[in-house]
Amino acid sequence: MSKKKIFNILFREKPAMMLVEMKNAKNQMYASSLAKVIDCTYSHVVKILQEMQKNGLVEFKKFGRLKFLALTKKGLEVAESIDKIKSLLK
């Protein structure tokens, strides 16, 4: 995937919120719980998460039937940068 495509994905409101929410989560997060938090459909969240996974930002950790979400090191850095930009614009 081109860098332009992932940039366009991340700098839309919902995908950016997804990364920030995952960074700030106190507990393990699932795609369904993330969808509820950002007020988005489950299928849309999964589609965005798959793109993020392809670009090394998130990973899925499977425990039995459960699939937890986790930010990679790169994903955490991007989420922190987005959070910083968000706070600068307040």
HTML snippet that shows the backbone in 3Dmol.js (N, CA, C, O; Angstrom):
<script src="https://3Dmol.org/build/3Dmol-min.js"></script>
<div id="view" style="width:600px;height:400px;position:relative"></div>
<script>
const pdb = `
ATOM      1  N   MET A   1       0.851  -1.178   0.000  1.00  0.00           N
ATOM      2  CA  MET A   1       0.000   0.000   0.000  1.00  0.00           C
ATOM      3  C   MET A   1       0.893   1.237   0.000  1.00  0.00           C
ATOM      4  O   MET A   1       1.948   1.254   0.635  1.00  0.00           O
ATOM      5  N   SER A   2       0.469   2.246  -0.702  1.00  0.00           N
ATOM      6  CA  SER A   2       1.269   3.462  -0.783  1.00  0.00           C
ATOM      7  C   SER A   2       1.170   4.256   0.516  1.00  0.00           C
ATOM      8  O   SER A   2       0.192   4.159   1.258  1.00  0.00           O
ATOM      9  N   LYS A   3       2.204   5.038   0.764  1.00  0.00           N
ATOM     10  CA  LYS A   3       2.215   5.883   1.963  1.00  0.00           C
ATOM     11  C   LYS A   3       1.092   6.905   1.914  1.00  0.00           C
ATOM     12  O   LYS A   3       0.549   7.285   2.951  1.00  0.00           O
ATOM     13  N   LYS A   4       0.740   7.356   0.706  1.00  0.00           N
ATOM     14  CA  LYS A   4      -0.338   8.331   0.563  1.00  0.00           C
ATOM     15  C   LYS A   4      -1.667   7.738   1.023  1.00  0.00           C
ATOM     16  O   LYS A   4      -2.458   8.425   1.670  1.00  0.00           O
ATOM     17  N   LYS A   5      -1.921   6.475   0.698  1.00  0.00           N
ATOM     18  CA  LYS A   5      -3.189   5.862   1.066  1.00  0.00           C
ATOM     19  C   LYS A   5      -3.316   5.737   2.589  1.00  0.00           C
ATOM     20  O   LYS A   5      -4.366   6.063   3.142  1.00  0.00           O
ATOM     21  N   ILE A   6      -2.271   5.273   3.270  1.00  0.00           N
ATOM     22  CA  ILE A   6      -2.349   5.144   4.731  1.00  0.00           C
ATOM     23  C   ILE A   6      -2.437   6.526   5.370  1.00  0.00           C
ATOM     24  O   ILE A   6      -3.112   6.677   6.389  1.00  0.00           O
ATOM     25  N   PHE A   7      -1.780   7.536   4.810  1.00  0.00           N
ATOM     26  CA  PHE A   7      -1.891   8.897   5.328  1.00  0.00           C
ATOM     27  C   PHE A   7      -3.339   9.362   5.239  1.00  0.00           C
ATOM     28  O   PHE A   7      -3.869   9.936   6.190  1.00  0.00           O
ATOM     29  N   ASN A   8      -3.980   9.114   4.094  1.00  0.00           N
ATOM     30  CA  ASN A   8      -5.377   9.512   3.912  1.00  0.00           C
ATOM     31  C   ASN A   8      -6.310   8.763   4.850  1.00  0.00           C
ATOM     32  O   ASN A   8      -7.329   9.308   5.274  1.00  0.00           O
ATOM     33  N   ILE A   9      -5.979   7.535   5.175  1.00  0.00           N
ATOM     34  CA  ILE A   9      -6.783   6.763   6.123  1.00  0.00           C
ATOM     35  C   ILE A   9      -6.639   7.343   7.525  1.00  0.00           C
ATOM     36  O   ILE A   9      -7.636   7.547   8.218  1.00  0.00           O
ATOM     37  N   LEU A  10      -5.408   7.609   7.943  1.00  0.00           N
ATOM     38  CA  LEU A  10      -5.165   8.057   9.317  1.00  0.00           C
ATOM     39  C   LEU A  10      -5.653   9.468   9.595  1.00  0.00           C
ATOM     40  O   LEU A  10      -6.044   9.774  10.721  1.00  0.00           O
ATOM     41  N   PHE A  11      -5.636  10.319   8.601  1.00  0.00           N
ATOM     42  CA  PHE A  11      -6.030  11.689   8.857  1.00  0.00           C
ATOM     43  C   PHE A  11      -7.487  11.975   8.514  1.00  0.00           C
ATOM     44  O   PHE A  11      -7.841  13.048   8.026  1.00  0.00           O
ATOM     45  N   ARG A  12      -8.304  10.987   8.783  1.00  0.00           N
ATOM     46  CA  ARG A  12      -9.750  11.148   8.852  1.00  0.00           C
ATOM     47  C   ARG A  12     -10.087  10.993  10.323  1.00  0.00           C
ATOM     48  O   ARG A  12      -9.323  10.391  11.078  1.00  0.00           O
ATOM     49  N   GLU A  13     -11.210  11.524  10.727  1.00  0.00           N
ATOM     50  CA  GLU A  13     -11.552  11.574  12.147  1.00  0.00           C
ATOM     51  C   GLU A  13     -11.618  10.200  12.816  1.00  0.00           C
ATOM     52  O   GLU A  13     -10.964   9.984  13.837  1.00  0.00           O
ATOM     53  N   LYS A  14     -12.389   9.277  12.263  1.00  0.00           N
ATOM     54  CA  LYS A  14     -12.604   7.983  12.930  1.00  0.00           C
ATOM     55  C   LYS A  14     -11.313   7.171  13.071  1.00  0.00           C
ATOM     56  O   LYS A  14     -11.036   6.684  14.167  1.00  0.00           O
ATOM     57  N   PRO A  15     -10.515   7.006  12.017  1.00  0.00           N
ATOM     58  CA  PRO A  15      -9.272   6.247  12.188  1.00  0.00           C
ATOM     59  C   PRO A  15      -8.312   6.882  13.197  1.00  0.00           C
ATOM     60  O   PRO A  15      -7.672   6.181  13.980  1.00  0.00           O
ATOM     61  N   ALA A  16      -8.219   8.201  13.172  1.00  0.00           N
ATOM     62  CA  ALA A  16      -7.351   8.881  14.140  1.00  0.00           C
ATOM     63  C   ALA A  16      -7.860   8.641  15.556  1.00  0.00           C
ATOM     64  O   ALA A  16      -7.079   8.379  16.471  1.00  0.00           O
ATOM     65  N   MET A  17      -9.180   8.732  15.727  1.00  0.00           N
ATOM     66  CA  MET A  17      -9.769   8.478  17.048  1.00  0.00           C
ATOM     67  C   MET A  17      -9.515   7.040  17.501  1.00  0.00           C
ATOM     68  O   MET A  17      -9.307   6.785  18.688  1.00  0.00           O
ATOM     69  N   MET A  18      -9.533   6.109  16.558  1.00  0.00           N
ATOM     70  CA  MET A  18      -9.299   4.708  16.898  1.00  0.00           C
ATOM     71  C   MET A  18      -7.916   4.532  17.528  1.00  0.00           C
ATOM     72  O   MET A  18      -7.778   3.882  18.564  1.00  0.00           O
ATOM     73  N   LEU A  19      -6.911   5.105  16.904  1.00  0.00           N
ATOM     74  CA  LEU A  19      -5.550   4.977  17.434  1.00  0.00           C
ATOM     75  C   LEU A  19      -5.431   5.625  18.808  1.00  0.00           C
ATOM     76  O   LEU A  19      -4.833   5.050  19.717  1.00  0.00           O
ATOM     77  N   VAL A  20      -5.998   6.815  18.960  1.00  0.00           N
ATOM     78  CA  VAL A  20      -5.916   7.514  20.245  1.00  0.00           C
ATOM     79  C   VAL A  20      -6.665   6.738  21.326  1.00  0.00           C
ATOM     80  O   VAL A  20      -6.178   6.620  22.450  1.00  0.00           O
ATOM     81  N   GLU A  21      -7.834   6.213  21.000  1.00  0.00           N
ATOM     82  CA  GLU A  21      -8.596   5.419  21.976  1.00  0.00           C
ATOM     83  C   GLU A  21      -7.831   4.161  22.385  1.00  0.00           C
ATOM     84  O   GLU A  21      -7.823   3.790  23.559  1.00  0.00           O
ATOM     85  N   MET A  22      -7.196   3.513  21.430  1.00  0.00           N
ATOM     86  CA  MET A  22      -6.414   2.324  21.758  1.00  0.00           C
ATOM     87  C   MET A  22      -5.240   2.684  22.658  1.00  0.00           C
ATOM     88  O   MET A  22      -4.896   1.933  23.570  1.00  0.00           O
ATOM     89  N   LYS A  23      -4.632   3.822  22.402  1.00  0.00           N
ATOM     90  CA  LYS A  23      -3.502   4.276  23.225  1.00  0.00           C
ATOM     91  C   LYS A  23      -3.952   4.559  24.650  1.00  0.00           C
ATOM     92  O   LYS A  23      -3.247   4.228  25.604  1.00  0.00           O
ATOM     93  N   ASN A  24      -5.122   5.171  24.797  1.00  0.00           N
ATOM     94  CA  ASN A  24      -5.605   5.584  26.111  1.00  0.00           C
ATOM     95  C   ASN A  24      -6.414   4.523  26.844  1.00  0.00           C
ATOM     96  O   ASN A  24      -6.834   4.749  27.979  1.00  0.00           O
ATOM     97  N   ALA A  25      -6.640   3.376  26.223  1.00  0.00           N
ATOM     98  CA  ALA A  25      -7.469   2.327  26.835  1.00  0.00           C
ATOM     99  C   ALA A  25      -6.830   1.791  28.114  1.00  0.00           C
ATOM    100  O   ALA A  25      -5.625   1.548  28.178  1.00  0.00           O
ATOM    101  N   LYS A  26      -7.658   1.617  29.106  1.00  0.00           N
ATOM    102  CA  LYS A  26      -7.194   1.070  30.384  1.00  0.00           C
ATOM    103  C   LYS A  26      -7.178  -0.457  30.360  1.00  0.00           C
ATOM    104  O   LYS A  26      -6.370  -1.082  31.046  1.00  0.00           O
ATOM    105  N   ASN A  27      -8.065  -1.052  29.576  1.00  0.00           N
ATOM    106  CA  ASN A  27      -8.205  -2.507  29.491  1.00  0.00           C
ATOM    107  C   ASN A  27      -7.914  -2.978  28.078  1.00  0.00           C
ATOM    108  O   ASN A  27      -7.716  -2.171  27.169  1.00  0.00           O
ATOM    109  N   GLN A  28      -7.891  -4.291  27.903  1.00  0.00           N
ATOM    110  CA  GLN A  28      -7.760  -4.866  26.564  1.00  0.00           C
ATOM    111  C   GLN A  28      -8.920  -4.375  25.718  1.00  0.00           C
ATOM    112  O   GLN A  28     -10.029  -4.203  26.222  1.00  0.00           O
ATOM    113  N   MET A  29      -8.675  -4.152  24.450  1.00  0.00           N
ATOM    114  CA  MET A  29      -9.716  -3.636  23.577  1.00  0.00           C
ATOM    115  C   MET A  29     -10.010  -4.618  22.460  1.00  0.00           C
ATOM    116  O   MET A  29      -9.109  -5.261  21.921  1.00  0.00           O
ATOM    117  N   TYR A  30     -11.283  -4.721  22.124  1.00  0.00           N
ATOM    118  CA  TYR A  30     -11.767  -5.536  21.013  1.00  0.00           C
ATOM    119  C   TYR A  30     -12.258  -4.584  19.928  1.00  0.00           C
ATOM    120  O   TYR A  30     -12.522  -3.412  20.197  1.00  0.00           O
ATOM    121  N   ALA A  31     -12.378  -5.086  18.712  1.00  0.00           N
ATOM    122  CA  ALA A  31     -12.899  -4.269  17.620  1.00  0.00           C
ATOM    123  C   ALA A  31     -14.320  -3.793  17.929  1.00  0.00           C
ATOM    124  O   ALA A  31     -14.672  -2.652  17.631  1.00  0.00           O
ATOM    125  N   SER A  32     -15.129  -4.659  18.523  1.00  0.00           N
ATOM    126  CA  SER A  32     -16.520  -4.278  18.821  1.00  0.00           C
ATOM    127  C   SER A  32     -16.586  -3.177  19.873  1.00  0.00           C
ATOM    128  O   SER A  32     -17.407  -2.267  19.756  1.00  0.00           O
ATOM    129  N   SER A  33     -15.745  -3.241  20.892  1.00  0.00           N
ATOM    130  CA  SER A  33     -15.761  -2.191  21.918  1.00  0.00           C
ATOM    131  C   SER A  33     -15.207  -0.883  21.354  1.00  0.00           C
ATOM    132  O   SER A  33     -15.669   0.198  21.721  1.00  0.00           O
ATOM    133  N   LEU A  34     -14.233  -0.976  20.477  1.00  0.00           N
ATOM    134  CA  LEU A  34     -13.689   0.216  19.830  1.00  0.00           C
ATOM    135  C   LEU A  34     -14.757   0.875  18.955  1.00  0.00           C
ATOM    136  O   LEU A  34     -14.863   2.100  18.918  1.00  0.00           O
ATOM    137  N   ALA A  35     -15.541   0.067  18.257  1.00  0.00           N
ATOM    138  CA  ALA A  35     -16.616   0.591  17.415  1.00  0.00           C
ATOM    139  C   ALA A  35     -17.625   1.372  18.245  1.00  0.00           C
ATOM    140  O   ALA A  35     -18.098   2.423  17.812  1.00  0.00           O
ATOM    141  N   LYS A  36     -17.958   0.876  19.425  1.00  0.00           N
ATOM    142  CA  LYS A  36     -18.906   1.565  20.295  1.00  0.00           C
ATOM    143  C   LYS A  36     -18.343   2.885  20.794  1.00  0.00           C
ATOM    144  O   LYS A  36     -19.046   3.894  20.820  1.00  0.00           O
ATOM    145  N   VAL A  37     -17.074   2.879  21.191  1.00  0.00           N
ATOM    146  CA  VAL A  37     -16.446   4.080  21.741  1.00  0.00           C
ATOM    147  C   VAL A  37     -16.386   5.209  20.718  1.00  0.00           C
ATOM    148  O   VAL A  37     -16.625   6.368  21.057  1.00  0.00           O
ATOM    149  N   ILE A  38     -16.072   4.879  19.481  1.00  0.00           N
ATOM    150  CA  ILE A  38     -15.944   5.941  18.470  1.00  0.00           C
ATOM    151  C   ILE A  38     -17.215   6.126  17.649  1.00  0.00           C
ATOM    152  O   ILE A  38     -17.231   6.911  16.701  1.00  0.00           O
ATOM    153  N   ASP A  39     -18.280   5.409  18.005  1.00  0.00           N
ATOM    154  CA  ASP A  39     -19.576   5.510  17.341  1.00  0.00           C
ATOM    155  C   ASP A  39     -19.456   5.240  15.842  1.00  0.00           C
ATOM    156  O   ASP A  39     -19.720   6.101  15.003  1.00  0.00           O
ATOM    157  N   CYS A  40     -19.050   4.015  15.545  1.00  0.00           N
ATOM    158  CA  CYS A  40     -18.823   3.595  14.169  1.00  0.00           C
ATOM    159  C   CYS A  40     -19.283   2.142  14.038  1.00  0.00           C
ATOM    160  O   CYS A  40     -19.385   1.435  15.040  1.00  0.00           O
ATOM    161  N   THR A  41     -19.556   1.701  12.837  1.00  0.00           N
ATOM    162  CA  THR A  41     -19.986   0.312  12.675  1.00  0.00           C
ATOM    163  C   THR A  41     -18.806  -0.639  12.857  1.00  0.00           C
ATOM    164  O   THR A  41     -17.657  -0.286  12.594  1.00  0.00           O
ATOM    165  N   TYR A  42     -19.110  -1.824  13.301  1.00  0.00           N
ATOM    166  CA  TYR A  42     -18.093  -2.848  13.513  1.00  0.00           C
ATOM    167  C   TYR A  42     -17.346  -3.157  12.219  1.00  0.00           C
ATOM    168  O   TYR A  42     -16.119  -3.264  12.216  1.00  0.00           O
ATOM    169  N   SER A  43     -18.087  -3.301  11.123  1.00  0.00           N
ATOM    170  CA  SER A  43     -17.446  -3.659   9.855  1.00  0.00           C
ATOM    171  C   SER A  43     -16.491  -2.572   9.375  1.00  0.00           C
ATOM    172  O   SER A  43     -15.432  -2.873   8.824  1.00  0.00           O
ATOM    173  N   HIS A  44     -16.857  -1.320   9.580  1.00  0.00           N
ATOM    174  CA  HIS A  44     -15.981  -0.212   9.192  1.00  0.00           C
ATOM    175  C   HIS A  44     -14.712  -0.215  10.039  1.00  0.00           C
ATOM    176  O   HIS A  44     -13.615  -0.003   9.521  1.00  0.00           O
ATOM    177  N   VAL A  45     -14.862  -0.454  11.335  1.00  0.00           N
ATOM    178  CA  VAL A  45     -13.706  -0.510  12.237  1.00  0.00           C
ATOM    179  C   VAL A  45     -12.766  -1.635  11.822  1.00  0.00           C
ATOM    180  O   VAL A  45     -11.553  -1.433  11.769  1.00  0.00           O
ATOM    181  N   VAL A  46     -13.298  -2.801  11.529  1.00  0.00           N
ATOM    182  CA  VAL A  46     -12.468  -3.941  11.135  1.00  0.00           C
ATOM    183  C   VAL A  46     -11.723  -3.642   9.835  1.00  0.00           C
ATOM    184  O   VAL A  46     -10.546  -3.976   9.702  1.00  0.00           O
ATOM    185  N   LYS A  47     -12.401  -3.019   8.886  1.00  0.00           N
ATOM    186  CA  LYS A  47     -11.763  -2.665   7.616  1.00  0.00           C
ATOM    187  C   LYS A  47     -10.583  -1.716   7.849  1.00  0.00           C
ATOM    188  O   LYS A  47      -9.510  -1.908   7.277  1.00  0.00           O
ATOM    189  N   ILE A  48     -10.777  -0.706   8.676  1.00  0.00           N
ATOM    190  CA  ILE A  48      -9.702   0.245   8.975  1.00  0.00           C
ATOM    191  C   ILE A  48      -8.577  -0.444   9.743  1.00  0.00           C
ATOM    192  O   ILE A  48      -7.402  -0.205   9.465  1.00  0.00           O
ATOM    193  N   LEU A  49      -8.924  -1.293  10.703  1.00  0.00           N
ATOM    194  CA  LEU A  49      -7.907  -2.015  11.478  1.00  0.00           C
ATOM    195  C   LEU A  49      -7.059  -2.912  10.578  1.00  0.00           C
ATOM    196  O   LEU A  49      -5.854  -3.041  10.792  1.00  0.00           O
ATOM    197  N   GLN A  50      -7.674  -3.528   9.581  1.00  0.00           N
ATOM    198  CA  GLN A  50      -6.918  -4.370   8.654  1.00  0.00           C
ATOM    199  C   GLN A  50      -5.904  -3.548   7.870  1.00  0.00           C
ATOM    200  O   GLN A  50      -4.780  -3.998   7.648  1.00  0.00           O
ATOM    201  N   GLU A  51      -6.288  -2.354   7.449  1.00  0.00           N
ATOM    202  CA  GLU A  51      -5.356  -1.467   6.747  1.00  0.00           C
ATOM    203  C   GLU A  51      -4.223  -1.041   7.686  1.00  0.00           C
ATOM    204  O   GLU A  51      -3.060  -0.983   7.286  1.00  0.00           O
ATOM    205  N   MET A  52      -4.578  -0.747   8.928  1.00  0.00           N
ATOM    206  CA  MET A  52      -3.564  -0.363   9.913  1.00  0.00           C
ATOM    207  C   MET A  52      -2.612  -1.525  10.189  1.00  0.00           C
ATOM    208  O   MET A  52      -1.412  -1.321  10.371  1.00  0.00           O
ATOM    209  N   GLN A  53      -3.146  -2.734  10.219  1.00  0.00           N
ATOM    210  CA  GLN A  53      -2.328  -3.916  10.441  1.00  0.00           C
ATOM    211  C   GLN A  53      -1.343  -4.101   9.283  1.00  0.00           C
ATOM    212  O   GLN A  53      -0.169  -4.394   9.511  1.00  0.00           O
ATOM    213  N   LYS A  54      -1.807  -3.933   8.061  1.00  0.00           N
ATOM    214  CA  LYS A  54      -0.937  -4.070   6.890  1.00  0.00           C
ATOM    215  C   LYS A  54       0.219  -3.082   6.928  1.00  0.00           C
ATOM    216  O   LYS A  54       1.290  -3.346   6.382  1.00  0.00           O
ATOM    217  N   ASN A  55      -0.006  -1.936   7.581  1.00  0.00           N
ATOM    218  CA  ASN A  55       1.007  -0.898   7.652  1.00  0.00           C
ATOM    219  C   ASN A  55       1.771  -0.916   8.968  1.00  0.00           C
ATOM    220  O   ASN A  55       2.514   0.018   9.269  1.00  0.00           O
ATOM    221  N   GLY A  56       1.594  -1.972   9.752  1.00  0.00           N
ATOM    222  CA  GLY A  56       2.384  -2.152  10.963  1.00  0.00           C
ATOM    223  C   GLY A  56       2.015  -1.248  12.126  1.00  0.00           C
ATOM    224  O   GLY A  56       2.857  -0.962  12.978  1.00  0.00           O
ATOM    225  N   LEU A  57       0.761  -0.791  12.174  1.00  0.00           N
ATOM    226  CA  LEU A  57       0.342   0.089  13.268  1.00  0.00           C
ATOM    227  C   LEU A  57      -0.372  -0.656  14.388  1.00  0.00           C
ATOM    228  O   LEU A  57      -0.246  -0.289  15.557  1.00  0.00           O
ATOM    229  N   VAL A  58      -1.110  -1.689  14.045  1.00  0.00           N
ATOM    230  CA  VAL A  58      -1.829  -2.475  15.051  1.00  0.00           C
ATOM    231  C   VAL A  58      -1.599  -3.956  14.776  1.00  0.00           C
ATOM    232  O   VAL A  58      -1.215  -4.364  13.680  1.00  0.00           O
ATOM    233  N   GLU A  59      -1.848  -4.737  15.811  1.00  0.00           N
ATOM    234  CA  GLU A  59      -1.800  -6.180  15.642  1.00  0.00           C
ATOM    235  C   GLU A  59      -2.972  -6.789  16.393  1.00  0.00           C
ATOM    236  O   GLU A  59      -3.463  -6.236  17.377  1.00  0.00           O
ATOM    237  N   PHE A  60      -3.396  -7.918  15.913  1.00  0.00           N
ATOM    238  CA  PHE A  60      -4.465  -8.671  16.552  1.00  0.00           C
ATOM    239  C   PHE A  60      -3.818  -9.786  17.357  1.00  0.00           C
ATOM    240  O   PHE A  60      -2.986 -10.532  16.839  1.00  0.00           O
ATOM    241  N   LYS A  61      -4.197  -9.899  18.616  1.00  0.00           N
ATOM    242  CA  LYS A  61      -3.680 -10.965  19.473  1.00  0.00           C
ATOM    243  C   LYS A  61      -4.842 -11.874  19.816  1.00  0.00           C
ATOM    244  O   LYS A  61      -5.803 -11.466  20.468  1.00  0.00           O
ATOM    245  N   LYS A  62      -4.737 -13.108  19.367  1.00  0.00           N
ATOM    246  CA  LYS A  62      -5.840 -14.049  19.545  1.00  0.00           C
ATOM    247  C   LYS A  62      -5.597 -14.915  20.779  1.00  0.00           C
ATOM    248  O   LYS A  62      -4.538 -15.524  20.937  1.00  0.00           O
ATOM    249  N   PHE A  63      -6.610 -14.953  21.650  1.00  0.00           N
ATOM    250  CA  PHE A  63      -6.605 -15.809  22.835  1.00  0.00           C
ATOM    251  C   PHE A  63      -7.888 -16.624  22.795  1.00  0.00           C
ATOM    252  O   PHE A  63      -8.956 -16.140  23.171  1.00  0.00           O
ATOM    253  N   GLY A  64      -7.773 -17.870  22.335  1.00  0.00           N
ATOM    254  CA  GLY A  64      -8.966 -18.693  22.165  1.00  0.00           C
ATOM    255  C   GLY A  64      -9.838 -18.072  21.083  1.00  0.00           C
ATOM    256  O   GLY A  64      -9.397 -17.867  19.953  1.00  0.00           O
ATOM    257  N   ARG A  65     -11.081 -17.777  21.447  1.00  0.00           N
ATOM    258  CA  ARG A  65     -12.002 -17.156  20.484  1.00  0.00           C
ATOM    259  C   ARG A  65     -11.934 -15.639  20.506  1.00  0.00           C
ATOM    260  O   ARG A  65     -12.534 -14.977  19.659  1.00  0.00           O
ATOM    261  N   LEU A  66     -11.212 -15.085  21.463  1.00  0.00           N
ATOM    262  CA  LEU A  66     -11.133 -13.629  21.595  1.00  0.00           C
ATOM    263  C   LEU A  66      -9.988 -13.062  20.771  1.00  0.00           C
ATOM    264  O   LEU A  66      -8.911 -13.653  20.691  1.00  0.00           O
ATOM    265  N   LYS A  67     -10.233 -11.916  20.164  1.00  0.00           N
ATOM    266  CA  LYS A  67      -9.216 -11.216  19.380  1.00  0.00           C
ATOM    267  C   LYS A  67      -9.024  -9.827  19.983  1.00  0.00           C
ATOM    268  O   LYS A  67      -9.872  -8.949  19.819  1.00  0.00           O
ATOM    269  N   PHE A  68      -7.906  -9.633  20.681  1.00  0.00           N
ATOM    270  CA  PHE A  68      -7.602  -8.344  21.270  1.00  0.00           C
ATOM    271  C   PHE A  68      -6.822  -7.490  20.282  1.00  0.00           C
ATOM    272  O   PHE A  68      -6.149  -8.007  19.390  1.00  0.00           O
ATOM    273  N   LEU A  69      -6.919  -6.190  20.451  1.00  0.00           N
ATOM    274  CA  LEU A  69      -6.174  -5.251  19.627  1.00  0.00           C
ATOM    275  C   LEU A  69      -4.993  -4.720  20.418  1.00  0.00           C
ATOM    276  O   LEU A  69      -5.082  -4.527  21.631  1.00  0.00           O
ATOM    277  N   ALA A  70      -3.897  -4.488  19.734  1.00  0.00           N
ATOM    278  CA  ALA A  70      -2.729  -3.899  20.373  1.00  0.00           C
ATOM    279  C   ALA A  70      -2.025  -2.995  19.380  1.00  0.00           C
ATOM    280  O   ALA A  70      -1.929  -3.305  18.193  1.00  0.00           O
ATOM    281  N   LEU A  71      -1.536  -1.876  19.880  1.00  0.00           N
ATOM    282  CA  LEU A  71      -0.733  -0.996  19.043  1.00  0.00           C
ATOM    283  C   LEU A  71       0.682  -1.541  18.973  1.00  0.00           C
ATOM    284  O   LEU A  71       1.208  -2.049  19.964  1.00  0.00           O
ATOM    285  N   THR A  72       1.286  -1.438  17.827  1.00  0.00           N
ATOM    286  CA  THR A  72       2.698  -1.774  17.694  1.00  0.00           C
ATOM    287  C   THR A  72       3.484  -0.553  18.169  1.00  0.00           C
ATOM    288  O   THR A  72       2.898   0.475  18.510  1.00  0.00           O
ATOM    289  N   LYS A  73       4.789  -0.667  18.190  1.00  0.00           N
ATOM    290  CA  LYS A  73       5.618   0.479  18.579  1.00  0.00           C
ATOM    291  C   LYS A  73       5.353   1.653  17.634  1.00  0.00           C
ATOM    292  O   LYS A  73       5.177   2.790  18.073  1.00  0.00           O
ATOM    293  N   LYS A  74       5.329   1.365  16.355  1.00  0.00           N
ATOM    294  CA  LYS A  74       5.051   2.390  15.342  1.00  0.00           C
ATOM    295  C   LYS A  74       3.651   2.984  15.548  1.00  0.00           C
ATOM    296  O   LYS A  74       3.474   4.199  15.460  1.00  0.00           O
ATOM    297  N   GLY A  75       2.664   2.131  15.820  1.00  0.00           N
ATOM    298  CA  GLY A  75       1.298   2.582  16.055  1.00  0.00           C
ATOM    299  C   GLY A  75       1.188   3.480  17.266  1.00  0.00           C
ATOM    300  O   GLY A  75       0.450   4.465  17.254  1.00  0.00           O
ATOM    301  N   LEU A  76       1.928   3.138  18.321  1.00  0.00           N
ATOM    302  CA  LEU A  76       1.934   3.951  19.534  1.00  0.00           C
ATOM    303  C   LEU A  76       2.531   5.326  19.252  1.00  0.00           C
ATOM    304  O   LEU A  76       2.016   6.337  19.730  1.00  0.00           O
ATOM    305  N   GLU A  77       3.599   5.367  18.488  1.00  0.00           N
ATOM    306  CA  GLU A  77       4.219   6.645  18.136  1.00  0.00           C
ATOM    307  C   GLU A  77       3.266   7.518  17.320  1.00  0.00           C
ATOM    308  O   GLU A  77       3.168   8.723  17.551  1.00  0.00           O
ATOM    309  N   VAL A  78       2.567   6.906  16.369  1.00  0.00           N
ATOM    310  CA  VAL A  78       1.601   7.653  15.555  1.00  0.00           C
ATOM    311  C   VAL A  78       0.455   8.148  16.429  1.00  0.00           C
ATOM    312  O   VAL A  78       0.035   9.299  16.305  1.00  0.00           O
ATOM    313  N   ALA A  79      -0.059   7.286  17.320  1.00  0.00           N
ATOM    314  CA  ALA A  79      -1.166   7.667  18.202  1.00  0.00           C
ATOM    315  C   ALA A  79      -0.755   8.818  19.123  1.00  0.00           C
ATOM    316  O   ALA A  79      -1.536   9.741  19.350  1.00  0.00           O
ATOM    317  N   GLU A  80       0.454   8.763  19.646  1.00  0.00           N
ATOM    318  CA  GLU A  80       0.935   9.846  20.519  1.00  0.00           C
ATOM    319  C   GLU A  80       1.056  11.152  19.736  1.00  0.00           C
ATOM    320  O   GLU A  80       0.742  12.222  20.256  1.00  0.00           O
ATOM    321  N   SER A  81       1.507  11.062  18.499  1.00  0.00           N
ATOM    322  CA  SER A  81       1.622  12.269  17.661  1.00  0.00           C
ATOM    323  C   SER A  81       0.253  12.867  17.366  1.00  0.00           C
ATOM    324  O   SER A  81       0.079  14.084  17.426  1.00  0.00           O
ATOM    325  N   ILE A  82      -0.713  12.019  17.048  1.00  0.00           N
ATOM    326  CA  ILE A  82      -2.078  12.497  16.780  1.00  0.00           C
ATOM    327  C   ILE A  82      -2.656  13.138  18.037  1.00  0.00           C
ATOM    328  O   ILE A  82      -3.290  14.191  17.970  1.00  0.00           O
ATOM    329  N   ASP A  83      -2.434  12.501  19.179  1.00  0.00           N
ATOM    330  CA  ASP A  83      -2.929  13.034  20.450  1.00  0.00           C
ATOM    331  C   ASP A  83      -2.298  14.395  20.738  1.00  0.00           C
ATOM    332  O   ASP A  83      -2.969  15.309  21.216  1.00  0.00           O
ATOM    333  N   LYS A  84      -1.027  14.521  20.448  1.00  0.00           N
ATOM    334  CA  LYS A  84      -0.324  15.790  20.672  1.00  0.00           C
ATOM    335  C   LYS A  84      -0.899  16.876  19.753  1.00  0.00           C
ATOM    336  O   LYS A  84      -1.142  17.998  20.198  1.00  0.00           O
ATOM    337  N   ILE A  85      -1.113  16.552  18.489  1.00  0.00           N
ATOM    338  CA  ILE A  85      -1.704  17.522  17.558  1.00  0.00           C
ATOM    339  C   ILE A  85      -3.097  17.936  18.035  1.00  0.00           C
ATOM    340  O   ILE A  85      -3.463  19.110  17.996  1.00  0.00           O
ATOM    341  N   LYS A  86      -3.855  16.949  18.482  1.00  0.00           N
ATOM    342  CA  LYS A  86      -5.217  17.229  18.986  1.00  0.00           C
ATOM    343  C   LYS A  86      -5.169  18.198  20.160  1.00  0.00           C
ATOM    344  O   LYS A  86      -5.971  19.129  20.230  1.00  0.00           O
ATOM    345  N   SER A  87      -4.231  17.985  21.084  1.00  0.00           N
ATOM    346  CA  SER A  87      -4.139  18.868  22.250  1.00  0.00           C
ATOM    347  C   SER A  87      -3.644  20.268  21.876  1.00  0.00           C
ATOM    348  O   SER A  87      -4.020  21.250  22.516  1.00  0.00           O
ATOM    349  N   LEU A  88      -2.809  20.362  20.850  1.00  0.00           N
ATOM    350  CA  LEU A  88      -2.332  21.675  20.399  1.00  0.00           C
ATOM    351  C   LEU A  88      -3.442  22.493  19.760  1.00  0.00           C
ATOM    352  O   LEU A  88      -3.402  23.723  19.786  1.00  0.00           O
ATOM    353  N   LEU A  89      -4.416  21.829  19.197  1.00  0.00           N
ATOM    354  CA  LEU A  89      -5.508  22.521  18.509  1.00  0.00           C
ATOM    355  C   LEU A  89      -6.656  22.917  19.422  1.00  0.00           C
ATOM    356  O   LEU A  89      -7.596  23.574  18.973  1.00  0.00           O
ATOM    357  N   LYS A  90      -6.604  22.538  20.670  1.00  0.00           N
ATOM    358  CA  LYS A  90      -7.679  22.878  21.610  1.00  0.00           C
ATOM    359  C   LYS A  90      -7.610  24.326  22.005  1.00  0.00           C
ATOM    360  O   LYS A  90      -8.435  24.792  22.790  1.00  0.00           O
TER     361      LYS A  90
END
`;
const viewer = $3Dmol.createViewer("view");
viewer.addModel(pdb, "pdb");
viewer.setStyle({}, {cartoon: {color: "spectrum"}});
viewer.zoomTo();
viewer.render();
</script>
